[in-house]
């Protein structure tokens, strides 16, 4: 189930703000009845009409994108900075990112126009693993990394247990490369986790999302997900996390 204004926007008929105006003006019907409330949610079997014209749903599309640093994980930006959809000028569908990566973080991002698919991947209860590689200041001790593995208290609550692995260290530069796997998606979470143990992140990249990787791509590249990959991602996200990790 998705909010009505979001469904109208994703169909390419209007921006979400304009869709809200259309609803408030009584120009939208759901299953033959006029709807004037913005909180209404609709499902795939509901019939939506705007100005008496049935809403035509876009065919679902799914893309894997290697987001460069310095790009916003959004479809627009009020400061006119580059956004991820600028890399898809050839796509007619109104795609949007599943979750987000920080402006200064590069790596794997999924974009789609399938709201149900996006919600399935992002829902906290599904615990889809995300693998990051971080270059950090200093060389974290094992006991410090264990704090991340057990869950560490941040200003917005304790994090779920993470997995960590030191990939390399540079004694001259006093830096380390650490791989960390989490399944939450809080704002700037990985950066805040490393700051909490005294090792600020210098550079951060998401290498993997579920079983999806960046293999064969360079920054700014994208490819369409195969139907099999989409099916596997749905199945993986819908499987109980405990069973998935057995």
LOZA-699444 format. One line per 10 residues: number of its first residue (from 1); for each residue x, y, z of N, C-alpha, C. Coordinates in Angstrom, 3 decimals. Layout:
# LOZA-699444
NUM) X:Y:Z:X:Y:Z:X:Y:Z  ...
END
This chain:
# LOZA-699444
1) 0.839:-1.194:0.000:0.000:0.000:0.000:0.880:1.252:0.000  0.518:2.227:-0.873:1.278:3.471:-0.943:0.336:4.659:-0.879  0.856:5.788:-0.442:0.044:6.996:-0.393:-0.407:7.379:-1.795  -1.644:7.857:-1.875:-2.261:8.170:-3.161:-1.445:9.172:-3.961  -0.974:10.233:-3.315:-0.213:11.257:-4.040:1.094:10.706:-4.603  1.667:9.726:-3.893:2.906:9.109:-4.361:2.640:8.258:-5.596  1.512:7.545:-5.598:1.139:6.713:-6.745:0.918:7.578:-7.981  0.248:8.711:-7.791:-0.008:9.623:-8.911:1.303:10.178:-9.456  2.209:10.541:-8.544:3.508:11.086:-8.969:4.330:10.037:-9.710  4.329:8.817:-9.213:5.117:7.756:-9.844:4.571:7.367:-11.216
11) 3.285:7.640:-11.429:2.694:7.356:-12.738:3.111:8.404:-13.767  3.808:9.445:-13.301:4.305:10.464:-14.223:3.297:11.539:-14.568  2.184:11.562:-13.839:1.128:12.520:-14.165:1.395:13.905:-13.595  2.029:13.949:-12.435:2.291:15.239:-11.783:3.342:15.044:-10.702  3.901:16.157:-10.224:4.812:16.072:-9.082:3.981:15.690:-7.861  4.651:15.273:-6.801:3.893:14.872:-5.618:3.121:16.053:-5.031  3.726:17.233:-5.046:3.033:18.410:-4.509:1.795:18.733:-5.340  1.929:18.648:-6.668:0.779:18.901:-7.536:-0.285:17.827:-7.339  0.147:16.580:-7.121:-0.800:15.486:-6.877:-1.604:15.757:-5.610  -0.954:16.300:-4.592:-1.658:16.644:-3.350:-2.715:17.712:-3.610
21) -2.372:18.682:-4.443:-3.332:19.731:-4.782:-4.545:19.148:-5.508  -4.289:18.224:-6.432:-5.382:17.592:-7.177:-6.317:16.835:-6.243  -5.730:16.167:-5.236:-6.547:15.424:-4.270:-7.412:16.380:-3.463  -6.799:17.433:-2.942:-7.531:18.408:-2.117:-8.630:19.125:-2.912  -8.428:19.248:-4.217:-9.424:19.898:-5.081:-10.547:18.952:-5.496  -10.470:17.683:-5.050:-11.521:16.729:-5.362:-11.478:16.202:-6.784  -10.298:16.221:-7.388:-10.173:15.785:-8.784:-9.659:14.338:-8.914  -9.567:13.654:-7.766:-9.059:12.288:-7.783:-10.104:11.325:-7.219  -10.294:10.204:-7.903:-11.217:9.162:-7.450:-10.455:7.868:-7.214  -10.874:7.135:-6.202:-10.348:5.797:-5.949:-11.530:4.841:-5.928
31) -11.521:3.912:-6.850:-12.620:2.949:-6.990:-13.970:3.646:-7.137  -13.955:4.736:-7.919:-15.191:5.449:-8.239:-15.620:6.487:-7.232  -14.905:6.631:-6.109:-15.284:7.596:-5.075:-14.242:8.704:-4.973  -14.718:9.946:-4.894:-13.805:11.090:-4.770:-13.089:11.026:-3.422  -11.797:11.262:-3.464:-10.972:11.263:-2.253:-10.363:12.649:-2.079  -10.512:13.207:-0.875:-9.961:14.545:-0.617:-8.982:14.555:0.555  -8.651:13.363:1.064:-7.717:13.271:2.195:-6.348:12.822:1.707  -5.290:13.448:2.218:-3.936:13.149:1.756:-3.359:11.867:2.351  -3.965:11.365:3.424:-3.407:10.181:4.064:-3.862:8.860:3.476  -4.724:8.909:2.458:-5.276:7.679:1.888:-4.185:6.863:1.192
41) -4.228:5.543:1.424:-3.286:4.643:0.758:-4.038:3.726:-0.192  -3.387:3.367:-1.293:-4.011:2.496:-2.283:-3.067:1.344:-2.613  -3.668:0.251:-3.082:-2.896:-0.922:-3.452:-2.912:-1.134:-4.953  -2.235:-2.178:-5.421:-2.127:-2.425:-6.863:-3.448:-2.713:-7.556  -4.471:-3.155:-6.809:-5.758:-3.504:-7.425:-6.779:-2.370:-7.367  -6.399:-1.256:-6.733:-7.315:-0.117:-6.660:-7.307:0.667:-7.975  -8.488:1.131:-8.383:-8.602:1.916:-9.609:-8.537:3.404:-9.258  -7.525:4.082:-9.776:-7.336:5.506:-9.501:-7.626:6.317:-10.763  -8.423:7.385:-10.602:-8.740:8.278:-11.731:-8.380:9.703:-11.353  -7.787:10.424:-12.282:-7.460:11.840:-12.092:-8.153:12.615:-13.201
51) -9.027:13.544:-12.795:-9.837:14.291:-13.770:-10.595:13.335:-14.698  -11.163:12.289:-14.097:-11.977:11.276:-14.794:-11.169:10.366:-15.723  -9.849:10.508:-15.721:-9.005:9.676:-16.590:-8.299:8.620:-15.734  -8.489:7.322:-16.071:-7.840:6.260:-15.290:-6.319:6.390:-15.338  -5.712:6.116:-14.207:-4.253:6.212:-14.098:-3.604:5.018:-14.784  -2.701:5.314:-15.692:-1.957:4.250:-16.360:-0.661:4.010:-15.588  -0.491:2.799:-15.117:0.702:2.494:-14.337:1.886:2.192:-15.250  3.030:2.713:-14.871:4.253:2.440:-15.621:4.666:0.980:-15.423  5.297:0.424:-16.432:5.892:-0.899:-16.269:7.053:-0.754:-15.284  7.200:-1.668:-14.333:8.275:-1.550:-13.345:9.656:-1.713:-13.976
61) 10.591:-0.881:-13.528:11.974:-0.964:-13.986:12.883:-0.944:-12.760  14.056:-1.563:-12.900:14.964:-1.716:-11.768:16.399:-1.518:-12.253  17.128:-0.631:-11.573:18.500:-0.336:-11.978:19.456:-0.421:-10.791  20.667:-0.876:-11.078:21.767:-0.847:-10.127:22.684:0.284:-10.582  23.012:1.184:-9.673:23.784:2.387:-10.019:24.994:2.518:-9.097  26.138:2.865:-9.682:27.351:3.140:-8.916:27.393:4.652:-8.701  26.912:5.080:-7.543:26.846:6.514:-7.261:28.230:7.087:-6.974  28.613:8.141:-7.689:29.890:8.808:-7.371:29.736:9.667:-6.115  30.857:10.055:-5.532:30.825:11.033:-4.444:30.351:12.367:-5.009  29.752:13.182:-4.162:29.325:14.505:-4.594:28.041:14.498:-5.398
71) 27.214:13.469:-5.204:25.929:13.360:-5.895:24.851:13.101:-4.847  23.715:13.775:-4.982:22.619:13.644:-4.027:21.753:12.436:-4.356  21.406:11.647:-3.345:20.526:10.488:-3.537:19.066:10.945:-3.518  18.680:11.643:-4.580:17.322:12.168:-4.685:17.009:12.395:-6.160  15.763:12.790:-6.443:15.376:13.054:-7.827:15.458:14.541:-8.159  15.636:15.374:-7.125:15.809:16.811:-7.356:16.518:17.413:-6.154  17.054:18.627:-6.335:17.760:19.286:-5.246:17.540:20.783:-5.345  17.135:21.400:-4.238:16.819:22.833:-4.256:18.062:23.711:-4.389  19.247:23.115:-4.270:20.490:23.865:-4.448:21.123:23.599:-5.813  20.361:22.901:-6.658:20.816:22.592:-8.032:22.088:21.755:-8.084
81) 22.286:20.928:-7.053:23.410:19.999:-7.088:23.025:18.772:-7.921  24.027:18.047:-8.377:23.772:16.871:-9.198:23.059:15.808:-8.375  22.018:15.185:-8.967:21.272:14.123:-8.297:21.402:12.831:-9.096  21.071:11.718:-8.460:21.292:10.415:-9.100:20.502:10.242:-10.399  19.313:10.817:-10.473:18.511:10.638:-11.690:19.070:11.420:-12.886  20.015:12.324:-12.634:20.673:13.017:-13.751:21.461:12.030:-14.611  21.775:10.875:-14.049:22.539:9.864:-14.781:21.637:8.933:-15.608  20.325:9.220:-15.595:19.375:8.384:-16.335:18.500:9.228:-17.266  19.108:10.062:-18.114:18.304:10.936:-18.992:17.508:10.155:-20.041  17.914:8.933:-20.300:17.266:8.118:-21.321:16.079:7.323:-20.772
91) 15.818:7.417:-19.466:14.733:6.655:-18.845:13.471:7.514:-18.776  12.382:7.020:-19.355:11.118:7.761:-19.343:10.365:7.596:-18.027  10.565:6.458:-17.362:9.864:6.201:-16.114:10.387:7.114:-14.997  9.524:7.392:-14.032:9.903:8.248:-12.895:10.548:7.374:-11.813  11.830:7.111:-11.968:12.530:6.271:-11.007:13.040:7.105:-9.829  13.293:6.429:-8.730:13.801:7.099:-7.519:14.674:6.100:-6.770  15.584:6.584:-5.925:16.495:5.687:-5.219:15.819:4.930:-4.080  16.241:3.690:-3.889:15.789:2.876:-2.759:16.728:3.185:-1.603  16.252:3.925:-0.620:17.133:4.380:0.443:18.030:5.497:-0.076  19.168:5.684:0.580:20.036:6.772:0.164:21.488:6.478:0.551
101) 22.369:7.193:-0.119:23.773:7.234:0.269:24.108:8.703:0.483  24.926:8.988:1.488:25.303:10.369:1.770:25.983:11.015:0.567  25.946:12.330:0.541:26.565:13.128:-0.519:28.023:12.724:-0.731  28.756:12.504:0.369:30.185:12.190:0.282:30.474:10.698:0.194  29.428:9.886:0.125:29.606:8.433:0.060:29.324:7.936:-1.348  30.185:7.063:-1.838:29.988:6.483:-3.163:29.482:5.050:-3.015  29.103:4.457:-4.146:28.789:3.039:-4.114:27.430:2.662:-4.638  27.014:1.464:-4.263:25.863:0.805:-4.854:24.536:1.384:-4.364  23.708:1.722:-5.339:22.379:2.242:-5.066:21.417:1.608:-6.061  20.243:1.219:-5.584:19.209:0.670:-6.457:18.174:1.757:-6.721
111) 17.759:1.881:-7.978:16.704:2.826:-8.345:15.581:2.066:-9.035  14.333:2.481:-8.781:13.186:1.794:-9.354:11.971:2.726:-9.347  10.905:2.290:-10.006:9.617:2.971:-9.901:8.601:2.051:-9.231  9.085:0.944:-8.683:8.254:-0.057:-8.031:8.252:0.198:-6.526  7.208:0.853:-6.051:7.142:1.216:-4.641:7.100:0.029:-3.704  6.394:-1.016:-4.090:6.311:-2.204:-3.244:7.682:-2.851:-3.079  8.418:-2.936:-4.175:9.769:-3.505:-4.146:10.670:-2.655:-3.245  10.610:-1.343:-3.418:11.438:-0.441:-2.612:11.122:-0.567:-1.128  9.834:-0.601:-0.791:9.440:-0.712:0.617:9.878:-2.034:1.225  9.817:-3.097:0.428:10.243:-4.410:0.916:11.727:-4.391:1.274
121) 12.545:-3.790:0.391:13.983:-3.747:0.649:14.330:-2.852:1.837  13.592:-1.759:2.003:13.950:-0.776:3.030:13.374:-1.075:4.407  12.344:-1.911:4.481:11.697:-2.131:5.776:12.690:-2.731:6.776  12.817:-2.121:7.959:13.808:-2.572:8.948:13.695:-4.050:9.318  12.478:-4.582:9.342:12.308:-5.971:9.788:12.922:-6.983:8.819  13.177:-6.555:7.558:13.713:-7.482:6.577:15.241:-7.612:6.648  15.892:-6.672:7.295:17.326:-6.762:7.598:18.188:-7.154:6.389  18.076:-6.380:5.325:18.894:-6.626:4.139:20.305:-6.082:4.395  21.310:-6.949:4.276:22.695:-6.549:4.568:23.230:-5.543:3.546  23.993:-4.581:4.064:24.693:-3.604:3.235:26.161:-3.632:3.654
131) 27.045:-3.837:2.692:28.477:-3.943:2.985:29.183:-2.658:2.548  29.902:-2.035:3.473:30.640:-0.804:3.205:32.130:-1.040:3.420  32.929:-0.277:2.684:34.369:-0.249:2.921:34.721:1.183:3.314  35.309:1.320:4.502:35.611:2.643:5.038:37.105:2.828:5.242  37.609:3.971:4.803:38.974:4.372:5.135:38.851:5.276:6.351  39.494:4.886:7.458:39.324:5.627:8.704:40.654:6.139:9.235  40.564:7.168:10.059:41.757:7.700:10.715:42.161:6.763:11.847  43.459:6.527:11.964:43.951:5.640:13.008:43.763:4.184:12.636  44.199:3.309:13.525:44.089:1.867:13.294:43.291:1.253:14.431  41.995:0.980:14.185:41.109:0.492:15.246:41.613:-0.811:15.887
141) 41.569:-0.848:17.210:41.919:-2.062:17.931:40.751:-3.034:17.867  41.034:-4.306:18.087:40.002:-5.331:18.017:38.867:-5.040:18.996  39.221:-4.584:20.207:38.182:-4.311:21.201:37.266:-3.158:20.783  37.819:-2.210:20.002:36.988:-1.106:19.510:35.990:-1.607:18.472  36.459:-2.472:17.570:35.573:-3.023:16.545:34.518:-3.930:17.162  34.861:-4.581:18.271:33.880:-5.444:18.939:32.694:-4.627:19.449  32.931:-3.370:19.779:31.833:-2.499:20.213:30.816:-2.319:19.085  31.338:-2.207:17.851:30.442:-2.073:16.703:29.714:-3.388:16.441  30.417:-4.498:16.678:29.841:-5.807:16.425:28.743:-6.151:17.425  28.824:-5.586:18.614:27.798:-5.825:19.631:26.655:-4.816:19.519
151) 26.928:-3.704:18.832:25.953:-2.610:18.779:26.443:-1.499:19.664  26.467:-0.294:19.116:27.010:0.840:19.877:25.947:1.928:20.016  25.952:2.604:21.143:24.934:3.614:21.409:25.252:4.911:20.670  24.293:5.357:19.845:24.388:6.646:19.163:23.297:7.560:19.709  23.267:8.801:19.249:22.281:9.752:19.782:20.846:9.347:19.468  20.653:8.521:18.430:19.301:8.077:18.086:19.069:6.614:18.463  19.839:6.101:19.418:19.632:4.745:19.911:20.773:3.812:19.577  20.715:2.636:20.165:21.771:1.641:19.958:21.624:0.992:18.581  22.749:0.772:17.915:22.725:0.147:16.592:22.593:-1.369:16.732  22.117:-1.992:15.668:22.067:-3.452:15.626:23.495:-3.981:15.478
161) 23.747:-5.223:15.860:25.095:-5.791:15.712:25.586:-5.712:14.269  26.857:-5.385:14.117:27.469:-5.275:12.797:28.542:-6.352:12.641  29.023:-6.519:11.431:30.171:-7.383:11.170:31.311:-6.480:10.706  32.517:-6.723:11.174:33.655:-5.898:10.756:34.849:-6.771:10.375  35.693:-6.199:9.515:36.909:-6.906:9.095:37.928:-5.864:8.632  39.108:-5.872:9.218:40.166:-4.949:8.805:40.807:-5.503:7.536  40.767:-4.719:6.471:41.320:-5.158:5.193:42.792:-4.800:5.054  43.175:-3.629:5.582:44.580:-3.219:5.512:44.822:-2.051:6.468  46.101:-1.809:6.755:46.476:-0.671:7.590:47.682:0.017:6.970  47.820:1.306:7.256:48.961:2.083:6.772:49.551:2.816:7.979
171) 50.624:2.270:8.524:51.210:2.838:9.727:51.780:4.229:9.495  52.343:4.466:8.303:52.909:5.781:8.000:51.837:6.864:7.985  50.715:6.553:7.342:49.633:7.543:7.233:48.652:7.465:8.403  48.833:6.447:9.257:47.948:6.253:10.401:46.489:6.141:9.956  46.263:5.238:9.001:44.902:4.997:8.514:44.671:3.493:8.382  43.407:3.117:8.262:43.056:1.710:8.072:41.863:1.621:7.120  41.788:0.486:6.433:40.641:0.194:5.574:39.846:-0.900:6.268  38.589:-0.611:6.580:37.755:-1.552:7.333:36.467:-1.842:6.569  36.145:-3.119:6.471:34.859:-3.522:5.879:33.853:-3.675:7.014  32.661:-3.110:6.820:31.622:-3.216:7.843:30.297:-3.561:7.180
181) 29.579:-4.502:7.779:28.278:-4.937:7.262:27.197:-4.587:8.273  26.186:-3.844:7.821:25.046:-3.481:8.664:23.766:-3.756:7.870  22.628:-3.733:8.553:21.364:-3.874:7.824:20.400:-2.727:8.114  20.836:-1.786:8.951:20.010:-0.607:9.215:20.306:0.467:8.170  19.533:1.548:8.195:19.749:2.607:7.225:19.579:3.989:7.820  20.126:4.186:9.006:20.016:5.509:9.636:20.902:6.523:8.912  20.590:7.787:9.128:21.334:8.863:8.480:22.802:8.853:8.914  23.697:8.766:7.930:25.148:8.798:8.163:25.572:7.786:9.230  24.926:6.642:9.231:25.129:5.676:10.310:26.555:5.156:10.413  27.114:4.701:9.303:28.462:4.134:9.354:29.466:5.177:9.832
191) 29.350:6.388:9.337:30.260:7.463:9.767:30.135:7.712:11.272  28.910:7.728:11.762:28.697:7.996:13.182:29.182:6.840:14.056  29.075:5.617:13.540:29.555:4.454:14.295:31.071:4.515:14.485  31.785:4.850:13.409:33.243:4.926:13.523:33.668:6.135:14.361  32.933:7.220:14.271:33.242:8.385:15.110:33.091:8.026:16.581  32.093:7.178:16.879:31.815:6.796:18.266:32.949:5.993:18.889  33.776:5.346:18.059:34.922:4.597:18.607:36.240:5.346:18.365  36.115:6.613:17.955:37.299:7.447:17.823:38.083:7.296:16.542  37.430:6.815:15.474:38.108:6.640:14.186:37.236:7.223:13.058  37.268:8.544:12.894:36.444:9.198:11.874:36.713:8.658:10.474
201) 35.649:8.609:9.674:35.753:8.110:8.311:36.339:9.172:7.389  37.305:8.798:6.600:37.913:9.683:5.603:37.207:9.500:4.260  36.918:8.256:3.948:36.299:7.917:2.671:35.404:6.699:2.879  34.237:6.695:2.213:33.288:5.605:2.428:32.627:5.184:1.122  32.501:3.869:0.962:31.902:3.313:-0.255:31.034:2.110:0.111  29.829:2.053:-0.479:29.003:0.864:-0.299:29.321:-0.113:-1.424  29.826:-1.282:-1.049:30.277:-2.280:-2.015:29.190:-3.283:-2.396  28.241:-3.492:-1.480:27.270:-4.558:-1.712:25.949:-4.243:-1.040  24.853:-4.665:-1.672:23.506:-4.510:-1.124:22.805:-5.843:-1.334  22.564:-6.581:-0.230:22.081:-7.944:-0.394:23.172:-8.737:-1.091
211) 22.824:-9.381:-2.207:23.834:-10.104:-2.989:24.325:-9.286:-4.179  23.767:-8.092:-4.377:24.151:-7.241:-5.498:25.508:-6.597:-5.240  26.355:-6.554:-6.274:27.676:-5.948:-6.148:27.909:-4.959:-7.298  29.047:-4.273:-7.235:29.419:-3.294:-8.255:30.295:-3.889:-9.353  30.390:-5.185:-9.411:31.263:-5.841:-10.385:31.015:-5.328:-11.803  32.100:-4.907:-12.463:32.011:-4.459:-13.846:31.613:-3.012:-14.032  31.359:-2.297:-12.932:30.921:-0.900:-13.041:31.977:0.048:-12.482  32.020:1.258:-13.029:32.829:2.333:-12.468:31.876:3.446:-12.052  32.373:4.399:-11.282:31.518:5.475:-10.771:30.749:6.161:-11.897  29.433:6.267:-11.720:28.567:6.891:-12.721:27.910:5.897:-13.649
221) 28.376:4.632:-13.611:27.799:3.588:-14.461:26.539:3.013:-13.825  25.707:2.399:-14.661:24.515:1.710:-14.175:24.213:0.533:-15.088  23.372:-0.346:-14.597:22.862:-1.433:-15.424:21.480:-1.815:-14.919  20.697:-2.431:-15.780:19.371:-2.871:-15.385:19.495:-4.201:-14.638  18.724:-4.345:-13.574:18.697:-5.625:-12.874:17.966:-6.643:-13.737  18.409:-7.867:-13.711:17.732:-8.924:-14.458:16.470:-9.336:-13.696  15.481:-9.899:-14.388:14.279:-10.391:-13.697:14.627:-11.381:-12.583  15.648:-12.197:-12.818:16.064:-13.163:-11.806:16.607:-12.462:-10.565  17.388:-11.395:-10.760:17.924:-10.640:-9.624:16.809:-9.979:-8.834  15.825:-9.428:-9.535:14.693:-8.795:-8.859:13.941:-9.830:-8.022
231) 13.709:-10.987:-8.613:13.003:-12.068:-7.902:13.781:-12.515:-6.681  15.098:-12.677:-6.832:15.931:-13.107:-5.711:15.950:-12.070:-4.592  15.998:-10.789:-4.955:15.993:-9.727:-3.940:14.669:-9.734:-3.178  13.573:-9.916:-3.892:12.259:-9.998:-3.221:12.225:-11.182:-2.256  12.692:-12.343:-2.746:12.665:-13.552:-1.938:13.548:-13.404:-0.711  14.739:-12.859:-0.914:15.676:-12.687:0.183:15.097:-11.753:1.254  14.533:-10.632:0.818:13.996:-9.654:1.765:12.778:-10.199:2.509  12.037:-11.100:1.865:10.822:-11.642:2.468:11.092:-12.836:3.365  12.313:-13.372:3.299:12.675:-14.527:4.138:13.056:-14.060:5.530  12.678:-14.823:6.523:13.026:-14.476:7.898:14.546:-14.335:8.018
241) 15.029:-13.202:8.549:16.483:-12.964:8.635:17.240:-14.068:9.355  16.627:-14.683:10.382:17.299:-15.741:11.124:17.521:-16.961:10.240  16.514:-17.298:9.429:16.652:-18.435:8.511:17.682:-18.128:7.446  17.700:-16.863:6.979:18.601:-16.452:5.911:20.058:-16.582:6.350  20.320:-16.380:7.615:21.698:-16.380:8.104:22.145:-17.719:8.662  21.251:-18.732:8.589:21.607:-20.071:9.093:22.543:-20.762:8.106
END
